[in-house]
Amino acid sequence: MGRIIILGTVVYLLSCFTAVRSQTVVEEVVDKTGKEAPADTATGNNWTFEGQFQLLLNQAYSSNWVGSSDPFIGLSTLDHLRLLYNSSKISWENTLDVDFGMRYIFRPKGSKSTRRDKTSDKIDFNTQVGFRMKKNWYYGALLQASTQLINSWNPEHDTIKTSSFMTPGYITLSLGISYKHTMWSWYISPLAAKMTTKTDPVFYKQEAFGVAANKKTNLFIGAFTRVAFAADIHPKINLNTKLELFYNYLGVYDQMRNMAANFEMTWRFSVTEWLSITLKTAMLYDYNVRFPVYASDGTIVAGITTDHLQFQELFGLTLGYKFKLPKKK
């Protein structure tokens, strides 16, 4: 099953490139009226490349304060890249989002040395090609892939690995229709394949992340939908949010256990051109992503797993840089 998804991914990317290349060649010769295309179209201005790099800073210190915790300094990065091809007939959007953060905890004298913890770790790649049906409606395909960058460890037993790159990894390939507006978009697919990967040898012989023991992948067939909204709701306030739902057709449990949900929301409050305040929240639930249960000595209890609502919140002062090519004249 894993090879089928990988082959489908390669075919998808090749078809996107071929379609866009063909469309570009056509538009270099004629436009919709059959006349010679404008100069800016022929020079490749259908492409837009933009990005945003942000560094979040947060810090805490206390002395002789009842109920206080160890002082720490936190550093996080929120990076976003977007490559868009848009013509009268084809829309091809590619995005890469990286969310990574570390926290350095300073211990009192005489205790353990400074400890380093991850506060966030996610890399998310999306590519979606659409062929215009009418005005804002498109039909096409979407490919998503998400995982983490480095290993994660149990906070109570720092010698126990809990996850790593592509363990788990999530790959979704779907066919559907989409509606695109200036500020929001909606994509719905009645046929989607979602694969969970478990490539780390440490987890191979045990059931983890919804993948059975002695297997590296688990494939689900179902329906997928995504609603996204992004806008400057005030000259100094930006909101970016999305909701993704996947329903597994092959599930044997009740309907809610067949549903996987992912919700993200990011607020940015601008102070200056390069300084802002960022608040990000994320929630993820998937019944098939099972978490191991640990005994008091740190060992995994065999045969027992549990599901959890995963929640993350990030708040901090942000140093940022944005760019967009080509630049507006």
C-alpha positions as CSV (number, residue, x, y, z in Angstrom):
1,M,0.0,0.0,0.0
2,G,2.8,2.4,0.8
3,R,4.3,1.9,-2.6
4,I,1.0,2.7,-4.2
5,I,0.8,6.0,-2.4
6,I,4.4,6.9,-3.3
7,L,3.8,6.0,-7.0
8,G,0.6,8.0,-6.9
9,T,2.5,11.0,-5.4
10,V,5.1,10.9,-8.2
11,V,2.4,10.7,-10.9
12,Y,0.5,13.6,-9.3
13,L,3.6,15.9,-9.3
14,L,4.5,15.0,-12.9
15,S,0.9,15.6,-14.0
16,C,0.9,19.0,-12.3
17,F,4.2,20.1,-13.9
18,T,3.1,18.8,-17.3
19,A,-0.3,20.6,-17.1
20,V,1.3,23.9,-16.0
21,R,4.0,23.7,-18.6
22,S,1.5,23.0,-21.4
23,Q,-0.7,25.9,-20.2
24,T,2.3,28.3,-20.1
25,V,3.2,27.4,-23.7
26,V,-0.3,28.0,-24.9
27,E,-0.6,31.4,-23.1
28,E,2.7,32.5,-24.6
29,V,1.0,32.4,-28.0
30,V,-2.7,33.3,-27.6
31,D,-5.0,34.6,-24.9
32,K,-8.7,33.8,-24.3
33,T,-9.8,35.9,-27.3
34,G,-7.4,34.2,-29.7
35,K,-5.2,37.3,-29.9
36,E,-1.5,37.5,-29.1
37,A,-0.8,37.2,-25.4
38,P,0.2,40.2,-23.3
39,A,3.9,40.7,-22.6
40,D,3.6,40.1,-18.9
41,T,2.0,36.7,-19.4
42,A,4.7,35.6,-21.8
43,T,7.4,36.5,-19.4
44,G,6.1,34.1,-16.8
45,N,4.3,36.5,-14.4
46,N,1.7,33.8,-13.7
47,W,4.1,32.6,-11.0
48,T,4.1,34.2,-7.5
49,F,6.6,33.3,-4.8
50,E,6.2,34.6,-1.3
51,G,7.3,33.8,2.2
52,Q,7.4,34.8,5.8
53,F,10.1,34.0,8.4
54,Q,9.4,34.6,12.1
55,L,11.4,34.1,15.3
56,L,9.4,34.0,18.5
57,L,11.0,34.9,21.8
58,N,9.6,34.1,25.3
59,Q,11.2,34.1,28.7
60,A,10.4,33.5,32.4
61,Y,12.2,34.1,35.6
62,S,11.2,34.0,39.3
63,S,13.0,34.2,42.7
64,N,11.5,33.3,46.0
65,W,8.0,33.2,44.3
66,V,5.5,30.7,45.7
67,G,4.4,28.2,43.1
68,S,7.1,29.3,40.6
69,S,8.9,27.0,38.2
70,D,12.4,26.9,36.9
71,P,13.4,30.0,34.7
72,F,13.6,29.4,31.0
73,I,14.2,31.0,27.7
74,G,12.2,29.8,24.7
75,L,13.0,30.2,21.0
76,S,10.6,29.2,18.2
77,T,10.4,29.7,14.4
78,L,7.3,29.9,12.3
79,D,8.3,29.8,8.6
80,H,5.9,29.9,5.6
81,L,6.7,29.6,1.9
82,R,4.2,29.7,-0.9
83,L,4.7,29.1,-4.7
84,L,1.6,29.8,-6.8
85,Y,0.9,29.4,-10.5
86,N,-2.4,31.0,-11.5
87,S,-3.8,31.4,-15.0
88,S,-7.3,31.6,-16.6
89,K,-7.6,27.8,-16.5
90,I,-5.1,26.4,-14.0
91,S,-4.3,27.1,-10.3
92,W,-1.3,25.3,-8.7
93,E,-0.5,26.2,-5.1
94,N,2.4,24.8,-3.1
95,T,3.1,25.7,0.5
96,L,5.7,24.7,3.1
97,D,5.2,25.4,6.8
98,V,7.8,24.8,9.4
99,D,7.0,25.2,13.1
100,F,9.9,24.4,15.5
101,G,10.7,25.6,19.0
102,M,13.0,24.8,21.9
103,R,12.9,25.8,25.5
104,Y,16.1,26.0,27.7
105,I,15.3,25.4,31.4
106,F,17.9,26.6,33.9
107,R,18.2,24.5,37.1
108,P,19.1,25.8,40.5
109,K,22.6,25.2,41.8
110,G,23.2,21.7,43.0
111,S,20.5,20.1,40.8
112,K,20.5,18.7,37.3
113,S,22.2,20.8,34.6
114,T,20.3,22.9,32.1
115,R,17.7,20.9,30.3
116,R,16.5,21.4,26.7
117,D,12.9,20.6,25.7
118,K,11.1,20.9,22.4
119,T,8.0,23.1,22.5
120,S,6.9,22.5,18.9
121,D,8.1,20.5,15.9
122,K,6.2,20.2,12.7
123,I,6.8,20.4,9.0
124,D,3.9,20.5,6.7
125,F,3.9,20.4,2.8
126,N,0.8,20.9,0.7
127,T,0.4,21.0,-3.1
128,Q,-2.9,21.4,-4.8
129,V,-3.7,21.7,-8.5
130,G,-7.1,22.8,-9.8
131,F,-8.6,23.2,-13.3
132,R,-11.2,26.0,-13.5
133,M,-14.8,24.9,-14.0
134,K,-16.4,28.3,-13.7
135,K,-15.3,31.5,-11.9
136,N,-14.2,30.4,-8.4
137,W,-14.8,26.7,-8.8
138,Y,-12.0,24.2,-9.6
139,Y,-11.7,20.4,-9.9
140,G,-8.4,18.7,-9.2
141,A,-6.2,17.0,-6.7
142,L,-4.4,17.7,-3.4
143,L,-1.4,16.1,-1.8
144,Q,-0.4,16.7,1.9
145,A,2.6,15.4,3.8
146,S,3.4,16.3,7.4
147,T,5.8,15.0,10.1
148,Q,8.5,16.4,12.5
149,L,12.1,17.3,12.2
150,I,13.9,15.7,15.1
151,N,13.4,13.0,17.8
152,S,11.0,13.5,20.7
153,W,11.6,12.0,24.1
154,N,9.4,11.1,27.1
155,P,9.5,14.1,29.5
156,E,9.6,11.8,32.6
157,H,12.1,9.3,31.1
158,D,14.4,11.2,28.7
159,T,16.0,8.0,27.4
160,I,12.7,6.8,25.9
161,K,12.1,7.9,22.3
162,T,8.4,8.8,21.6
163,S,8.6,9.9,18.0
164,S,10.9,10.9,15.2
165,F,11.1,11.9,11.5
166,M,8.3,10.2,9.6
167,T,7.4,8.3,12.8
168,P,4.6,9.2,12.6
169,G,4.3,10.7,9.2
170,Y,1.1,11.5,7.4
171,I,0.5,11.5,3.7
172,T,-2.9,12.3,2.1
173,L,-3.7,12.1,-1.6
174,S,-7.2,13.1,-2.7
175,L,-9.4,14.1,-5.7
176,G,-12.0,16.7,-5.3
177,I,-13.4,20.2,-6.0
178,S,-12.6,23.5,-4.5
179,Y,-14.0,27.0,-4.1
180,K,-11.5,29.8,-3.9
181,H,-12.2,33.3,-2.7
182,T,-9.9,36.2,-1.9
183,M,-9.9,35.5,1.9
184,W,-11.1,31.9,2.2
185,S,-11.2,28.6,0.4
186,W,-13.1,25.3,0.7
187,Y,-11.9,21.9,-0.6
188,I,-14.0,18.7,-0.5
189,S,-13.0,15.3,-1.7
190,P,-15.2,12.2,-1.7
191,L,-12.2,10.0,-2.4
192,A,-9.0,10.3,-0.4
193,A,-6.2,8.0,0.6
194,K,-4.5,8.7,3.9
195,M,-1.3,6.9,4.9
196,T,0.4,6.9,8.3
197,T,4.0,5.9,8.3
198,K,6.2,4.4,11.1
199,T,9.7,4.2,9.6
200,D,11.9,4.3,12.8
201,P,13.2,0.8,13.6
202,V,12.7,1.5,17.3
203,F,8.9,1.3,16.8
204,Y,8.9,-1.4,14.1
205,K,8.0,-4.4,16.4
206,Q,5.3,-2.6,18.4
207,E,2.0,-1.1,17.5
208,A,2.3,2.7,17.5
209,F,0.6,5.7,15.8
210,G,-2.1,3.5,14.4
211,V,0.4,1.3,12.6
212,A,0.4,-2.4,13.5
213,A,3.5,-4.2,14.9
214,N,6.0,-5.4,12.2
215,K,4.5,-2.9,9.7
216,K,5.7,0.5,8.5
217,T,2.5,1.9,7.0
218,N,-1.3,1.9,7.5
219,L,-3.6,3.0,4.7
220,F,-7.1,4.5,5.2
221,I,-9.6,5.3,2.4
222,G,-12.2,7.9,3.0
223,A,-13.5,11.5,2.5
224,F,-11.5,14.6,3.2
225,T,-12.4,18.3,3.5
226,R,-10.6,21.5,4.4
227,V,-11.7,25.0,5.1
228,A,-9.1,27.8,5.3
229,F,-9.4,31.5,6.0
230,A,-6.6,34.1,5.9
231,A,-7.1,37.9,6.0
232,D,-6.0,41.2,7.5
233,I,-9.1,41.9,9.6
234,H,-7.5,45.1,10.7
235,P,-4.4,47.0,9.3
236,K,-2.4,45.6,12.2
237,I,-4.2,42.3,12.9
238,N,-3.9,39.2,10.7
239,L,-5.8,36.0,11.2
240,N,-4.9,32.6,9.5
241,T,-6.9,29.5,10.3
242,K,-7.8,26.1,8.9
243,L,-9.9,23.1,9.7
244,E,-9.3,19.7,8.2
245,L,-11.5,16.6,8.5
246,F,-11.0,13.1,7.3
247,Y,-13.6,10.3,7.5
248,N,-12.4,6.7,7.2
249,Y,-14.8,4.6,5.1
250,L,-13.1,1.4,6.3
251,G,-13.5,2.0,10.0
252,V,-15.2,-0.6,12.1
253,Y,-15.9,1.6,15.1
254,D,-18.7,4.2,15.7
255,Q,-18.7,7.3,13.4
256,M,-16.7,9.6,15.7
257,R,-13.9,7.1,16.0
258,N,-13.7,7.1,12.2
259,M,-13.2,10.8,12.1
260,A,-9.8,12.6,12.3
261,A,-9.7,16.4,12.8
262,N,-7.0,19.0,12.7
263,F,-7.6,22.7,13.6
264,E,-5.1,25.5,13.6
265,M,-5.4,29.3,14.3
266,T,-2.8,32.0,14.2
267,W,-3.2,35.6,15.3
268,R,-0.6,38.2,14.5
269,F,-0.7,41.7,16.0
270,S,1.7,44.1,14.3
271,V,3.7,46.5,16.4
272,T,6.1,47.7,13.7
273,E,7.0,46.4,10.2
274,W,9.3,43.7,11.6
275,L,8.0,43.3,15.2
276,S,4.7,41.7,16.1
277,I,3.0,39.5,18.8
278,T,1.9,36.0,17.7
279,L,-0.7,33.7,19.3
280,K,-1.0,30.2,17.8
281,T,-3.3,27.4,18.9
282,A,-3.6,23.9,17.4
283,M,-5.8,20.9,18.1
284,L,-5.5,17.4,16.6
285,Y,-7.6,14.3,17.2
286,D,-7.3,10.9,15.5
287,Y,-8.5,7.8,17.3
288,N,-6.2,5.6,15.2
289,V,-3.1,7.5,16.6
290,R,-2.6,5.4,19.8
291,F,-0.4,6.5,22.6
292,P,1.5,3.9,24.6
293,V,0.9,3.6,28.4
294,Y,4.0,3.8,30.5
295,A,4.6,2.0,33.9
296,S,6.2,3.8,36.8
297,D,9.6,2.5,35.8
298,G,9.3,4.0,32.3
299,T,8.6,0.7,30.5
300,I,5.7,0.5,28.0
301,V,2.7,-1.5,29.2
302,A,2.2,-4.2,26.6
303,G,-1.2,-4.4,24.9
304,I,-2.6,-1.1,26.3
305,T,-2.8,2.1,24.3
306,T,-4.9,5.2,24.6
307,D,-6.1,8.1,22.4
308,H,-5.8,11.8,23.3
309,L,-6.9,15.2,22.1
310,Q,-3.6,16.9,21.2
311,F,-3.5,20.6,22.0
312,Q,-0.7,23.2,21.6
313,E,-0.5,26.9,22.3
314,L,2.3,29.3,21.5
315,F,2.5,32.9,22.4
316,G,5.4,35.3,22.1
317,L,7.1,38.4,20.7
318,T,8.0,37.9,17.0
319,L,10.7,39.2,14.8
320,G,9.7,38.7,11.2
321,Y,10.5,39.2,7.6
322,K,8.2,38.9,4.6
323,F,8.8,38.9,0.9
324,K,6.8,38.5,-2.3
325,L,8.0,38.0,-5.9
326,P,7.4,39.5,-8.3
327,K,7.0,42.8,-6.5
328,K,4.1,45.0,-7.2
329,K,4.9,47.9,-9.6
